[in-house]
């Protein structure tokens, strides 16, 4: 299985649950019963945790119509997309007054040009973001 990101590695029993489900669903669509067997939990417990995973924008998971199974409802889960969130209005860069006061005009100009170049390369997809 994929190695979980550092910020997800903790002692909580369901940390990184959505990443684990996305990894399994990237192979093929699966029912809740199959997934709950993989994660060693009951179908009801799996459905309650999975209800929170259906919301969100990073990984889009859909569930089919419910099918009653042994007093619980079973869904067929499908991974629609895993997309990176890009904000329409990104926040402005925060610069401290001390750093702003210590910078010379030449360094401000050089850093601004470098930032514009990076932004242009990121927009074109040529700058490695998050690697």
C-alpha positions, 0 to 999 in steps of 0.5 A: 500500500502507498506510504502515508504522508508525514502529517497523517502518521499518528496513533489514531486508528482511522488516520489516513482513512480517505487515502487508503480508500482512494488507493483501493478504489483506484484499482476498481469500484468496490462495494462497502462490504469488500472495503470493510473486509479489507479494513477489518471493520463492520459494514455499519462502522465503515459506512459511518466513517465513509459518510465523511469521506464522500464530502470534500473536493480533493478526492471525489468518491460517489456511492450508488443507490443503497442496497439493504444487507443484513440490517445495514445498507451497502453501497458501491463506491466509485472514485470519480477523480483525484484533483488538486485544489487550486484557489481562484483568488490565492492569498497575497504573500505576507512580508514582515515589515522588518524584511521589507525595511531591510530589503534594498530596491535592487533586491526587491526588483530581483525577487519580484522578477523571480516570483513572476517568473516562478508564477509563469512557470507554475501556470505553464506546468513547468515548475515542480510544485509540492515535490 
